[in-house]
Amino acid sequence: GRIDRAAINARTAELIGRLGVAIDPRRRVADLAPAEAQVVEIAKALSRDLRVLVLDEPTAALTLAEANRLFDIVRGLAAGGVAVIYVTHRLAEIFALCHRVTVLKDGQFVGTRDVAGTTTDRLIQMMVGRDVQIDRAAAHPPGAVVLQASGVASLPMVRDMSLTVRAGEIVCLAGLIGAGRTEFCETVFGARRRSAGTVLIGGTALDAREPGQAVRAGIGMVPEDRKQAGLFLDMSVQDNIGVTVAHDLARGLLASDARAAALALRFIAELKIATPSPRQVVGNLSGGNQQKVLIAKWLAMKPRLLIVDEPTRGVDVGARAEIYRLLRNLAADGVALLVVSSDLPEVLT
């Protein structure tokens, strides 16, 4: 007649442990990082006797090691007779895990192939409708130091962190979940309290105690979780793009709809945002197009330093290539870029 909390916590710890992650079963999900919440969601699915398991982008917020543990579990379930439908934009996962692959484009069936009888290039053509080439970044000499962080701490996650980012340079932060990458970026951006160390922007000390101060210093930040921390999902593309420069778009004390529309249309064209109009509600766009709107929002303010946390999380291969192109173009224009990524091939690219 009562809930056995001890047994629930023990079972939860066991299920999460199968994914190779240590999360206290008593923690609130609302307090977890997106990657940790993803692990909990997967463990929840594994807690039942399954006949069919549907996994929709299960590794979007997982590291390579965590994804490999998940693959082992999925293979074991399939070997035990469970039917698995696996939705992913990461083509390498298809070849590592799946027997057959079905491609959809714009809500329409394109085709089904045996994985053993197809190639990555063929799947990309089916997904995008054209060839997509992702090249490595071209080397070019960086400019002056824009961000210089020395001995930065934000306990308990960040301790004695130092790095520099120069104009025209893309610096990547790689590491496992819980390594403190996002927390360091949030500290620089003023979204997390700094307990030690110094941050210089263009040689001038910055003690950002809230994000507004960082924005005024020329820093933009594309967060890891675009839905929770980056976008106003019930507002239009136009309003989301213009929010960081609302004061520049105003005529006197009133907002200028014409100026906001012109700004949105420019970024829709430049970033190839697929939307029927600037007034489309952002929540109705695909993940890749939401990510482009989020990036456009910060580009509108012409940042000196742009922090981008997991730039291609949950986007398809076509949008991924376009985001890479965009980041490289920003670097070529002299913007300093600090990029967080759990995808090691992405870091190397």
Secondary structure as a PSIPRED ss2 file (coil, helix, strand):
# PSIPRED VFORMAT (PSIPRED V4.0)

   1 G C   1.000  0.000  0.000
   2 R C   1.000  0.000  0.000
   3 I C   1.000  0.000  0.000
   4 D C   1.000  0.000  0.000
   5 R H   0.000  1.000  0.000
   6 A H   0.000  1.000  0.000
   7 A H   0.000  1.000  0.000
   8 I H   0.000  1.000  0.000
   9 N H   0.000  1.000  0.000
  10 A H   0.000  1.000  0.000
  11 R H   0.000  1.000  0.000
  12 T H   0.000  1.000  0.000
  13 A H   0.000  1.000  0.000
  14 E H   0.000  1.000  0.000
  15 L H   0.000  1.000  0.000
  16 I H   0.000  1.000  0.000
  17 G H   0.000  1.000  0.000
  18 R H   0.000  1.000  0.000
  19 L C   1.000  0.000  0.000
  20 G C   1.000  0.000  0.000
  21 V C   1.000  0.000  0.000
  22 A C   1.000  0.000  0.000
  23 I C   1.000  0.000  0.000
  24 D C   1.000  0.000  0.000
  25 P C   1.000  0.000  0.000
  26 R C   1.000  0.000  0.000
  27 R C   1.000  0.000  0.000
  28 R C   1.000  0.000  0.000
  29 V H   0.000  1.000  0.000
  30 A H   0.000  1.000  0.000
  31 D H   0.000  1.000  0.000
  32 L C   1.000  0.000  0.000
  33 A C   1.000  0.000  0.000
  34 P H   0.000  1.000  0.000
  35 A H   0.000  1.000  0.000
  36 E H   0.000  1.000  0.000
  37 A H   0.000  1.000  0.000
  38 Q H   0.000  1.000  0.000
  39 V H   0.000  1.000  0.000
  40 V H   0.000  1.000  0.000
  41 E H   0.000  1.000  0.000
  42 I H   0.000  1.000  0.000
  43 A H   0.000  1.000  0.000
  44 K H   0.000  1.000  0.000
  45 A H   0.000  1.000  0.000
  46 L H   0.000  1.000  0.000
  47 S C   1.000  0.000  0.000
  48 R C   1.000  0.000  0.000
  49 D C   1.000  0.000  0.000
  50 L C   1.000  0.000  0.000
  51 R C   1.000  0.000  0.000
  52 V E   0.000  0.000  1.000
  53 L E   0.000  0.000  1.000
  54 V E   0.000  0.000  1.000
  55 L E   0.000  0.000  1.000
  56 D E   0.000  0.000  1.000
  57 E C   1.000  0.000  0.000
  58 P C   1.000  0.000  0.000
  59 T C   1.000  0.000  0.000
  60 A C   1.000  0.000  0.000
  61 A C   1.000  0.000  0.000
  62 L C   1.000  0.000  0.000
  63 T C   1.000  0.000  0.000
  64 L H   0.000  1.000  0.000
  65 A H   0.000  1.000  0.000
  66 E H   0.000  1.000  0.000
  67 A H   0.000  1.000  0.000
  68 N H   0.000  1.000  0.000
  69 R H   0.000  1.000  0.000
  70 L H   0.000  1.000  0.000
  71 F H   0.000  1.000  0.000
  72 D H   0.000  1.000  0.000
  73 I H   0.000  1.000  0.000
  74 V H   0.000  1.000  0.000
  75 R H   0.000  1.000  0.000
  76 G H   0.000  1.000  0.000
  77 L H   0.000  1.000  0.000
  78 A H   0.000  1.000  0.000
  79 A H   0.000  1.000  0.000
  80 G C   1.000  0.000  0.000
  81 G C   1.000  0.000  0.000
  82 V C   1.000  0.000  0.000
  83 A E   0.000  0.000  1.000
  84 V E   0.000  0.000  1.000
  85 I E   0.000  0.000  1.000
  86 Y E   0.000  0.000  1.000
  87 V E   0.000  0.000  1.000
  88 T C   1.000  0.000  0.000
  89 H C   1.000  0.000  0.000
  90 R C   1.000  0.000  0.000
  91 L H   0.000  1.000  0.000
  92 A H   0.000  1.000  0.000
  93 E H   0.000  1.000  0.000
  94 I H   0.000  1.000  0.000
  95 F H   0.000  1.000  0.000
  96 A H   0.000  1.000  0.000
  97 L H   0.000  1.000  0.000
  98 C C   1.000  0.000  0.000
  99 H C   1.000  0.000  0.000
 100 R E   0.000  0.000  1.000
 101 V E   0.000  0.000  1.000
 102 T E   0.000  0.000  1.000
 103 V E   0.000  0.000  1.000
 104 L E   0.000  0.000  1.000
 105 K E   0.000  0.000  1.000
 106 D C   1.000  0.000  0.000
 107 G C   1.000  0.000  0.000
 108 Q E   0.000  0.000  1.000
 109 F E   0.000  0.000  1.000
 110 V E   0.000  0.000  1.000
 111 G E   0.000  0.000  1.000
 112 T E   0.000  0.000  1.000
 113 R E   0.000  0.000  1.000
 114 D E   0.000  0.000  1.000
 115 V H   0.000  1.000  0.000
 116 A H   0.000  1.000  0.000
 117 G H   0.000  1.000  0.000
 118 T C   1.000  0.000  0.000
 119 T C   1.000  0.000  0.000
 120 T H   0.000  1.000  0.000
 121 D H   0.000  1.000  0.000
 122 R H   0.000  1.000  0.000
 123 L H   0.000  1.000  0.000
 124 I H   0.000  1.000  0.000
 125 Q H   0.000  1.000  0.000
 126 M H   0.000  1.000  0.000
 127 M H   0.000  1.000  0.000
 128 V H   0.000  1.000  0.000
 129 G C   1.000  0.000  0.000
 130 R C   1.000  0.000  0.000
 131 D C   1.000  0.000  0.000
 132 V C   1.000  0.000  0.000
 133 Q C   1.000  0.000  0.000
 134 I C   1.000  0.000  0.000
 135 D C   1.000  0.000  0.000
 136 R C   1.000  0.000  0.000
 137 A C   1.000  0.000  0.000
 138 A C   1.000  0.000  0.000
 139 A C   1.000  0.000  0.000
 140 H C   1.000  0.000  0.000
 141 P C   1.000  0.000  0.000
 142 P C   1.000  0.000  0.000
 143 G C   1.000  0.000  0.000
 144 A C   1.000  0.000  0.000
 145 V E   0.000  0.000  1.000
 146 V E   0.000  0.000  1.000
 147 L E   0.000  0.000  1.000
 148 Q E   0.000  0.000  1.000
 149 A E   0.000  0.000  1.000
 150 S E   0.000  0.000  1.000
 151 G E   0.000  0.000  1.000
 152 V E   0.000  0.000  1.000
 153 A E   0.000  0.000  1.000
 154 S E   0.000  0.000  1.000
 155 L C   1.000  0.000  0.000
 156 P C   1.000  0.000  0.000
 157 M C   1.000  0.000  0.000
 158 V E   0.000  0.000  1.000
 159 R E   0.000  0.000  1.000
 160 D E   0.000  0.000  1.000
 161 M E   0.000  0.000  1.000
 162 S E   0.000  0.000  1.000
 163 L E   0.000  0.000  1.000
 164 T E   0.000  0.000  1.000
 165 V E   0.000  0.000  1.000
 166 R E   0.000  0.000  1.000
 167 A C   1.000  0.000  0.000
 168 G C   1.000  0.000  0.000
 169 E C   1.000  0.000  0.000
 170 I E   0.000  0.000  1.000
 171 V E   0.000  0.000  1.000
 172 C E   0.000  0.000  1.000
 173 L E   0.000  0.000  1.000
 174 A C   1.000  0.000  0.000
 175 G C   1.000  0.000  0.000
 176 L C   1.000  0.000  0.000
 177 I C   1.000  0.000  0.000
 178 G C   1.000  0.000  0.000
 179 A C   1.000  0.000  0.000
 180 G C   1.000  0.000  0.000
 181 R H   0.000  1.000  0.000
 182 T H   0.000  1.000  0.000
 183 E H   0.000  1.000  0.000
 184 F H   0.000  1.000  0.000
 185 C H   0.000  1.000  0.000
 186 E H   0.000  1.000  0.000
 187 T H   0.000  1.000  0.000
 188 V H   0.000  1.000  0.000
 189 F C   1.000  0.000  0.000
 190 G C   1.000  0.000  0.000
 191 A C   1.000  0.000  0.000
 192 R C   1.000  0.000  0.000
 193 R C   1.000  0.000  0.000
 194 R C   1.000  0.000  0.000
 195 S C   1.000  0.000  0.000
 196 A E   0.000  0.000  1.000
 197 G E   0.000  0.000  1.000
 198 T E   0.000  0.000  1.000
 199 V E   0.000  0.000  1.000
 200 L E   0.000  0.000  1.000
 201 I E   0.000  0.000  1.000
 202 G C   1.000  0.000  0.000
 203 G C   1.000  0.000  0.000
 204 T E   0.000  0.000  1.000
 205 A E   0.000  0.000  1.000
 206 L C   1.000  0.000  0.000
 207 D C   1.000  0.000  0.000
 208 A C   1.000  0.000  0.000
 209 R C   1.000  0.000  0.000
 210 E C   1.000  0.000  0.000
 211 P H   0.000  1.000  0.000
 212 G H   0.000  1.000  0.000
 213 Q H   0.000  1.000  0.000
 214 A H   0.000  1.000  0.000
 215 V H   0.000  1.000  0.000
 216 R H   0.000  1.000  0.000
 217 A C   1.000  0.000  0.000
 218 G C   1.000  0.000  0.000
 219 I E   0.000  0.000  1.000
 220 G E   0.000  0.000  1.000
 221 M E   0.000  0.000  1.000
 222 V E   0.000  0.000  1.000
 223 P C   1.000  0.000  0.000
 224 E C   1.000  0.000  0.000
 225 D C   1.000  0.000  0.000
 226 R H   0.000  1.000  0.000
 227 K H   0.000  1.000  0.000
 228 Q H   0.000  1.000  0.000
 229 A H   0.000  1.000  0.000
 230 G H   0.000  1.000  0.000
 231 L C   1.000  0.000  0.000
 232 F C   1.000  0.000  0.000
 233 L C   1.000  0.000  0.000
 234 D C   1.000  0.000  0.000
 235 M C   1.000  0.000  0.000
 236 S E   0.000  0.000  1.000
 237 V H   0.000  1.000  0.000
 238 Q H   0.000  1.000  0.000
 239 D H   0.000  1.000  0.000
 240 N H   0.000  1.000  0.000
 241 I H   0.000  1.000  0.000
 242 G H   0.000  1.000  0.000
 243 V H   0.000  1.000  0.000
 244 T H   0.000  1.000  0.000
 245 V H   0.000  1.000  0.000
 246 A H   0.000  1.000  0.000
 247 H H   0.000  1.000  0.000
 248 D H   0.000  1.000  0.000
 249 L H   0.000  1.000  0.000
 250 A E   0.000  0.000  1.000
 251 R E   0.000  0.000  1.000
 252 G C   1.000  0.000  0.000
 253 L C   1.000  0.000  0.000
 254 L E   0.000  0.000  1.000
 255 A E   0.000  0.000  1.000
 256 S C   1.000  0.000  0.000
 257 D H   0.000  1.000  0.000
 258 A H   0.000  1.000  0.000
 259 R H   0.000  1.000  0.000
 260 A H   0.000  1.000  0.000
 261 A H   0.000  1.000  0.000
 262 A H   0.000  1.000  0.000
 263 L H   0.000  1.000  0.000
 264 A H   0.000  1.000  0.000
 265 L H   0.000  1.000  0.000
 266 R H   0.000  1.000  0.000
 267 F H   0.000  1.000  0.000
 268 I H   0.000  1.000  0.000
 269 A H   0.000  1.000  0.000
 270 E H   0.000  1.000  0.000
 271 L C   1.000  0.000  0.000
 272 K C   1.000  0.000  0.000
 273 I C   1.000  0.000  0.000
 274 A C   1.000  0.000  0.000
 275 T C   1.000  0.000  0.000
 276 P C   1.000  0.000  0.000
 277 S C   1.000  0.000  0.000
 278 P C   1.000  0.000  0.000
 279 R C   1.000  0.000  0.000
 280 Q C   1.000  0.000  0.000
 281 V E   0.000  0.000  1.000
 282 V H   0.000  1.000  0.000
 283 G H   0.000  1.000  0.000
 284 N H   0.000  1.000  0.000
 285 L C   1.000  0.000  0.000
 286 S C   1.000  0.000  0.000
 287 G H   0.000  1.000  0.000
 288 G H   0.000  1.000  0.000
 289 N H   0.000  1.000  0.000
 290 Q H   0.000  1.000  0.000
 291 Q H   0.000  1.000  0.000
 292 K H   0.000  1.000  0.000
 293 V H   0.000  1.000  0.000
 294 L H   0.000  1.000  0.000
 295 I H   0.000  1.000  0.000
 296 A H   0.000  1.000  0.000
 297 K H   0.000  1.000  0.000
 298 W H   0.000  1.000  0.000
 299 L H   0.000  1.000  0.000
 300 A C   1.000  0.000  0.000
 301 M C   1.000  0.000  0.000
 302 K C   1.000  0.000  0.000
 303 P C   1.000  0.000  0.000
 304 R C   1.000  0.000  0.000
 305 L E   0.000  0.000  1.000
 306 L E   0.000  0.000  1.000
 307 I E   0.000  0.000  1.000
 308 V E   0.000  0.000  1.000
 309 D E   0.000  0.000  1.000
 310 E C   1.000  0.000  0.000
 311 P C   1.000  0.000  0.000
 312 T C   1.000  0.000  0.000
 313 R C   1.000  0.000  0.000
 314 G C   1.000  0.000  0.000
 315 V C   1.000  0.000  0.000
 316 D C   1.000  0.000  0.000
 317 V H   0.000  1.000  0.000
 318 G H   0.000  1.000  0.000
 319 A H   0.000  1.000  0.000
 320 R H   0.000  1.000  0.000
 321 A H   0.000  1.000  0.000
 322 E H   0.000  1.000  0.000
 323 I H   0.000  1.000  0.000
 324 Y H   0.000  1.000  0.000
 325 R H   0.000  1.000  0.000
 326 L H   0.000  1.000  0.000
 327 L H   0.000  1.000  0.000
 328 R H   0.000  1.000  0.000
 329 N H   0.000  1.000  0.000
 330 L H   0.000  1.000  0.000
 331 A H   0.000  1.000  0.000
 332 A H   0.000  1.000  0.000
 333 D C   1.000  0.000  0.000
 334 G C   1.000  0.000  0.000
 335 V C   1.000  0.000  0.000
 336 A E   0.000  0.000  1.000
 337 L E   0.000  0.000  1.000
 338 L E   0.000  0.000  1.000
 339 V E   0.000  0.000  1.000
 340 V E   0.000  0.000  1.000
 341 S C   1.000  0.000  0.000
 342 S C   1.000  0.000  0.000
 343 D C   1.000  0.000  0.000
 344 L H   0.000  1.000  0.000
 345 P H   0.000  1.000  0.000
 346 E H   0.000  1.000  0.000
 347 V H   0.000  1.000  0.000
 348 L H   0.000  1.000  0.000
 349 T C   1.000  0.000  0.000
